[in-house]
Amino acid sequence: MPGEDEEQVSEQVSEQVSGQGAEPDEAAPGEPEDEQEGGASRRRRRRRRGSRAERLERAETTTRTRERDEVTALKGSTRLEAKRQRRREGRDAGRRRQIITEAEFLARRESVKRSMIVREKAGRTQIAVLEDGVLVEHYVSQQSQSSMVGNVYLGRVQNVLPSMEAAFVDVGKGRNAVLYAGEVNWDAAGLEGQPRRIEQALKSGDTVLVQVTKDPIGHKGARLTSQITLAGRYLVFVPGGGMTGISRKLPDVERGRLKKILREIVPDGAGVIVRTAAEGASAEELRADVERLQAQWSAISAKAEKGASAPALLQGEPDLAIRVVRDIFNDDFTSLVVEGDDAWREVSSYVEELAPDLRERVTKWTEPTDAFAAHRVDEQLAKGMDRKVWLPSGGSLVIDRTEAMTVIDVNTGKFTGEGGTLEETVTRNNLEAAEEIVRQLRLRDIGGIIVIDFIDMVLESNRDLVLRRLVECLGRDRTKHQVAEVTSLGLVQMTRKRVGQGLVEAFSETCEHCKGRGFVVHTDPVEKGQHNHAHEAGGEAEGSKRSRRKRGAAKEPEPAHAEVPKLPDDKSEAREAVKARLATIAAAAAHAHEHKDEVGGTVVEETVREAVQQTVVVAGREEVVQPVADAEPVADAEPVADTEPAED
């Protein structure tokens, strides 16, 4: 009520002014009764509200709660802050990561026999990487659908979204590509002393030099960066950077040797990233690589300065075969087999020019059979597209891909262990699963967030052992990845950079009926038994041979019999007639038994047969049957038991 609100306000003002424990609204002895009652009600309200200190504490709590409920804005760019956090975490992880020794480096190289197979067939180029004969990586490209990764474009900005900290750039491919604030070259933007915001660096209609880092995937456009890098045989040239990095997969001694060489050959105002393939490379080879990449950058800069009409392609990456051979093929591989005349000319000329020390390991496939079929690559590719993957010991992996992440579940399956406790059985299964998970990640080219659900282990030492095995196997993966700590639920979280579209996506298309959900939605509830009845009959005959060996031969459907006649109802006239005929048969049999010497067997046989035939006709069957062929003789009537069936 308004009067009560005014009283509360007056109470708060009087308390703040007095600051004392006295009660300003207490009634004096000479005041009227109604004023005394009003003062008593005010005192009761104050007691319910509590003391002044309690009210202040509640007010502070309410203020803090409101502050927590409000959205907190970040000063500056959100994407740049996220990039700084990732760099800090990477530096912390790098300090904990130990540089491998030369002995470990050589042992890792000699422990696996690597080979590469290139097949060009029907306008499609496929490359398979095998380790000890097992397929671990696969690359495919269509001549009509070449990859954009690595291409350098002079694009035109179409739109800038400050709230998303992104700019959409037209590169001449129909769909606009996206350039995030974290990938902008701020040194070239000229924003000295100003906050780094993308709306200040780029405007609609501006031309910008960009490079594609990721192909379009699904409904997302290509990913761009304005920090150009040019890949070579032994190193990656960074024109606008002053940093020098060396692959951590190289031993410590080799890293020291390469650092001394780079101080002499790297030009001022540029940076390089040394690749693993530079292991053992001479100073002359590294210098030639730097000079070649520097000449490429000069040509790109000249085209951009001439004011080419944007959008325009300034430099394109070579074909898939050349890119993979350049990035992967090194001293770790024992052989490189090429099938196809065009692919052979490209690969052999590239290796002859840039890696002459490896030309002896490159051979052309001349056999009449297919190279992939001879090395069982097609068979392993087919298994790599299944949802369920079987482990050699009998366990299994179930891989499910969602929009947000990829989930991998580890199961023991048929693996029951070889003695010992349950903890030992589970740990061995998890160790085997960790190795297979890494192979599946590389083969299927799975990227993004990955969650692995290993089987629960009791001992902390076993959990550390499985996690350490996973990290060791990931050491062979060239794609950037990061393994996070194990969650409270025992799940292993990791991330892997998504570069391509993936193996399953390359060889499949979304179902037009279920739109990739895996089931069809009906307007009415579906009865599972009746809906699947028709499919079970066909699925029983088309089951796999493996499942047939386990379940036994599939049961053949029973042949359809003719409709068996049924006796009439109990109270019908036909039923009564049948009972009368059966009584006649019994009487005839008894009469024959009593007078078997007086009456001939033929007369008794005809009497019984006639009665049975009439009984069957009444029951609904027209044919003549042998009445007591499979039954016990009635009253030892020998002539009836030996009776032959009558002819039709």
Residue, then its C-alpha position, 0 to 999 in steps of 0.5 A: m500500500p502507498g502508506e506502508d511504502e512511505e513508512q518504509v522510506s521514512e524508516q530507512v531515512s531515519e535510520q541512515v540519519s541517526g546511525q544509532g540503535a534508538e528507535p525513532d518511531e516508538a510511541a511516546p507514553g502520551e501518544p494516542e492508541d492508534e499511533q501506538e498500534g502503528g508503531a507496534s506494526r512497524r516494529r514487527r516489520r523491522r523484526r521480520r526484515g532483521s537488523r540493519a547489518e543483515r539488510l546491508e548484507r542482503a543488499e550486497t548479495t543481491t548486487r553481486t548476484r545481479e553482476r554475475d547475471e549480467v553479460t561481461a564484455l571483453k575489452g578488445s577483440t575476443r578472437l585475439e584474446a582466445k588466440r593469446q590464451r591458446r598460445r599461453e597454454g601451448r607455451d606451458a605445454g611446450r615447457r613440459r614437453q621434452i625434446i626427444t633424444e637422437a636415439e629415440f628419434l632413430a628408434r621411432r623411425e626404425s620401428v615402423k616400415r612406411s610406404m606410399i602408394v599413388r594411384e591415378k584412375a578415372g580422373r581421381t588421384q588417391i594416395a595411401v600411406l601404409e605402416d607395416g602394411v596397415l593403412v593409416e592415411h588416405y588422400v583423395s582428390q577429383q580433377s574437377q574438384s581440386s582443393m583450395v588450401g594454400n592458394v593465394y588470392l587477391g580478394r574483395v571484402q563484401n561485408v564486415l560483422p563487428s559483433m562476430e569479428a569476421a569479414f566475408v571476402d569474395v575470392g571468385k569461387g561463388r561462395n564467400a570465404v570468411l576472414y576472422a579477426g585472429e587471422v588478420n595481418w595487423d602489421a600490414a593494417g597500419l593501426e598503430g596505437q589503435p585498438r585492433r578491431i576488424e571493422q577498423a582494419l577492413k571496410s566493404g569494397d577493400t582489396v585484401l591479400v589472403q590465403v586459404t587455410k581450410d576448404p569449404i565444409g558443409h554450409k561453411g565457406a572457406r577459411l582465410t588468413s592474411q598471414i601468408t606462408l609458402a611451403g617448400r621442401y625443407l621449410v615454410f617461408v613466412p614473409g611478414g614474420g620474424m620468428t624461426g621455428i624448428s619441428r619438435k620431432l627432430p632430435d636435439v643435436e639436429r635442432g642445434r645444427l639447423k639453428k646455426i644454418l638458419r642464422e646465415i640464410v634467412p633474410d631480414g624481415a622474414g621468418v621460417i619454420v623448419r620441417t621434419a624433412a630437413e633432418g640431414a639437409s645441407a646448408e646449400e639445400l636449405r639456402a636453395d629452398v629459401e631463395r626459391l620461396q622468396a622468389q615466389w613471394s616477390a612474384i605474388s607481391a608484384k601481381a598484387e601491387k599492379g592492381a589486378s582486378a579482384p577477386a583474382l588467383l595470384q598463386g595456386e598450390p600444385d596437385l595433390a600428388i605433389r603436395v603430399v610427396r612434398d609434405i610427407f615423403n622423406d627418409d622415413f619411407t622405404s618406397l613410393v609406388v606410382e600407378g598412372d602415366d600422368a602421376w608418374r611424370e609429375v612425381s618423378s620430375y618433382v623428386e628428381e628436381l627437389a629430392p634427388d637422394l630419394r629417387e631410388r625409392v620411387t618406382k612405377w607400378t607396371e603389374p596388370t593388377d591394381a596397386f591398391a588391390a595388391h596391397r589390400v588398400d581398398e579392403q581397409l578403406a571399406k572397413g574404415m567407413d564402418r561405425k564399428v571397428w573390431l580390435p585384434s583381441g576381440g574388443s571393439l570401437v564405436i565411432d559416432r560423429t555429431e555436429a559438435m564433436t566425435v565420440i569414441d566408445v571402447n568396449t571389451g566385446k569378445f575379449t575375455g582376457e588371458g587370466g589375471t584380474l578384471e583390471e588387467t583385462v580392461t587395461r590391456n583392452n584400453l591399451e590396444a584401443a588407444e593405438e587403434i584410435v590414433r590410426q582411425l583418427r588419421l585414416r578417417d581424418i577426424g577433426g574438431i573435438i574428440v571425446i574418448d570413453f575408455i573402460d573404467m580402470v581402478l588404479e591411477s597408474n593404469r589410467d596414466l599408462v593408457l593416456r601415455r600410450l595414446v600420446e605416444c601414438l599421436g606422435r606419428d600424427r602430422t596434424k596438429h592436436q592437443v590432448a586435454e586432461v581426463t575429466s571427472l567421468g573418466l573421459v579423455q578429451m582431445t582436439r585435432k585440427r580439421v583440414g579436409q572433409g574426412l574419409v566418410e564424407a568423401f565417399s558418401e552423400t547424405c540420405e535424401h530420406c532421413k537427411g543424415r539422421g539415420f531414421v525416418v520420422h512418421t506422423d503416427p506412432v510406428e509398431k516396431g514388430q509389424h513395421n520390421h516384419a517385411h525387412e526381417a524376412g529379406g535380412e535373414a537371407e541376406g545376412s553376412k557370412r560371418s554372422r551365419r557362421k556364428r548363428g548357424a545356417a539361417k532357418e528356411p521358412e516353413p513351406a505353406h501347407a494346405e489348410v487343415p480342415k477343422l472339426p465343427d463346433d461342439k454343439s453343431e449337428a455336424r459334430e454330433a454326426v461325427k460322434a455317431r459315426l465314431a460310435t459305429i466304428a467302435a461297435a463294429a470293431a467290438h462286434a468283429h472281436e466277439h464274432k471273429d469266427e462267425v463273420g469273415g474278415t472281409v465283411v468286417e473290413e468293408t463295414v469299418r471302411e465305409a463308416v470311416q469314409q462317411t465320418v471323414v466326409v462329414a468332417g470336411r475332407e473329401e479324400v479317402v484315408q487309412p483310418v487306423a494306420d498310425a493308431e493302436p489297434v482297437a480291441d485287438a481287431e487284427p483285420v482292421a489293423d492290417t487293412e491296406p488303404a483303398e484306391d482313389 
